[in-house]
Amino acid sequence: MSRQPKPRISRDKLARREIAGAAARLMAEDGIDDFGYAKRKAARQLGLPEVGALPTNTEVEAELRTYLALYQSEEQPALLKELRSVAIAAMRFLADFNPYLTGPVLDGTAGRYAEVELELFAESAKEVEIFLINHNIRYEHGRTPQGPGELPEAVLHLDWDATPLRLNIYSELAERSKRTNRAGKVRDRARIGIVVSLLEGSGQ
């Protein structure tokens, strides 16, 4: 019985795989949180074109999960517990603005340099800023993302117990809207009760 020849992997597919792996490493080790930037930087480092054969965000996210499991398996679970504990404390403090946890701390892909990302809903972003000022909490304005869908009115960055915290502030009406995550999929988000359950389920 003759052996069937193994199908060859195309050069483009190999390049996509290499870029996805390198981009995942950059996101895990260097704290890059932008898929597009990570992919372009990875392509440059590998001497590959920055357009054409780039992997999808979903492919990079899969590589990121694999990388964390292989190279940060000892520290990442403890880090995730710590970040989720910070998220719970911040959500309790910001309870008036219906906070949701979202991003890598929720989906489990948070690396060494991850920030806790919360969605808040208020009549206006100024309402949140005044609340922070009244509690003597320093913050900085971040870049508001561009693109389709519901966008935050403001993005604020601050430190919470030495952990970076990002507040995406939306109008109250936007609470029912769905948003996409870094991989372009519908963005998961969780109220405090779910986050507490995740923390308890992780053994803390």
N, C-alpha and C positions, 0 to 999 in steps of 0.2 A: 504494500500500500504506500503510495507516494505521499510525501509530506506536502501539505499546502504551504506556499510561501507566506511568511508573516506580512501583514499589510505595513507598508512604510508610513511612518509619521511624516507629514509634510514639514517643510522648513518653517513655514509660517506657524504651524501648530507648536513646533519646538520653541520658536521664538516667544510665542505667547506664554508658554509654560515657564520659560526662563524669566521673562519679565514679571509674571505673576509672583513667582517665588521671591525675586529680588525686591519687588514692591512690598510684599508682605513683611520681609525682614526690615525694610526701612520704616514701615508703620509700627512694627513691634519694638524696634531698638532705638529709633530716632524720634519717636513721638509724632510722626507725620499723620495727620488725620484726614487728609484730602486724597481721595483715590486717584484723581487725575494727575495731581502733582507727583504722587508716589510712583505711578506708572511711567511718567515721562522721565523722572530722575533715574529710575531703574533702567530704562531703555538707554539713556545716555551712558550710564556706568557700564553697561554691557556692550556698548558700541553698536546698538541696534537703532533703527529708525524710530522716531517718537510718534509716528503716525502709521496707520495701516494695520500692523499686526499686534496692536495693543490688546491685552486681555480685557474681558469684561470686569466690572466691579465685583460681580458675584464670584468669578474665578479667583480674584485676589483675596476676597473675604475667605474663601475656602482654604487658600494657602496660608492665610493669617492664622486661622484656627489650628491648622496643622503645625505651623511654626511654634505657636504658643504651647501646644501640647508636647512638642519635642524639646524645646529649648528653655521654656519658662514654666515647666510643669510643677516645680517645687514652689516657686515664689508666686505664680499667678493666682492660684486659689486663695492664698492669704491676702494678696493685694486686692482681689475682687471683693472679699469680705470687708476689708477696710474701706474701700470706696463705696460700697453699698451702705455701710454704717454711716459714713459721711452724708450720703444722699438722704438717708432717713432723717438725720438730724436737721439738715437743711430744709427738707420738705415740711417737717413739723414747724420750723421757724417761719416758713413762707406759706403756711396753710391757707391764708386769706386769698391767695392767688391760684388756688386749685392746681398745685404742682403735679407734674408727671415726670418720672425718670425715663430717659430715652438714651440712645446711643450705646457705645461699647460697654459701659458699666452695666447696662441692663442685659444686652445680648451675650455678654460673657467674653467679648474679644478685647477687653481693656488690657493694655500693656503697661509698662513701667511709667510712661509719661501721660497716661490717660487723664482726662478731666471729667468731672461729674457733670453731666449735661441734663438740665431741667427745662421743661416747658412750663411757662407761667401764663396765666390769662387774667387780664385786668382791663379796666375802662381805658387806660392809656399807660404807656410805658413810664410816664412821669410818676404815676401812682406808685410803681415799684421803686423808682429811684428815690422818691421822698421817703418811703418806708425805710430804705437802707440808710439814707442820710440821718433820719431820726434815731436810728440805732447805731450811729457812728461806724458804719461799715463802709470801707472804701471800695470803690469799684472803678472799672474802666470800660469805656464803650468799645465794643468789638465791631468787626466788619459785618454788615448785614448781608447774608447770602443772596445771590441773584439766581433767577431761574423760574420755572413754571410752578404753579401751585401757591398755596397760602404761605406767605413769607412773614417772619417776625417783624414787629414794628421796631424792635431794638434788640441788640445782643449785649449783655453785660458780662464782664469777667471780674471775678473776685477770688480771694483765698478763704477757704473755710477749714480751720485747723490745719493750715499749711497744705491743703489740697486744693488744686485749681477747680473752680466752679464756674460753669457757663450757664447763663440764664437767657433763654430764648423767650422773649416776651411777645405774646400775641394778644389780639383783641379778644374780648369775652366770647364773641360770636364764633371765633375760629376754633373753639374747643371741640366742636363736632367734626371739623374737617380732618381729612387724612393727609399725611405728609409722607414723603419718601425718605429712606435712610441713605447712608453713604453708598450702598450698593445699588441704589435705584429702585429698591423694593418698598412696599408700604412699610412705613416706619412703625416699629413696635414702641409702645409706651406703657407705663404702668403707674397706677396710683400707689400711695404709700403702703396700703395693705398688702399688695402683691409683692412689693420690695421686701417688706418684713418677712413674708413667707419664703421668699428666695433666700434671705439671709439665714433664717431658721433651718431651711432645708439643706444649707451648705454645711451645717454642723456647728455653727456658732451659737 
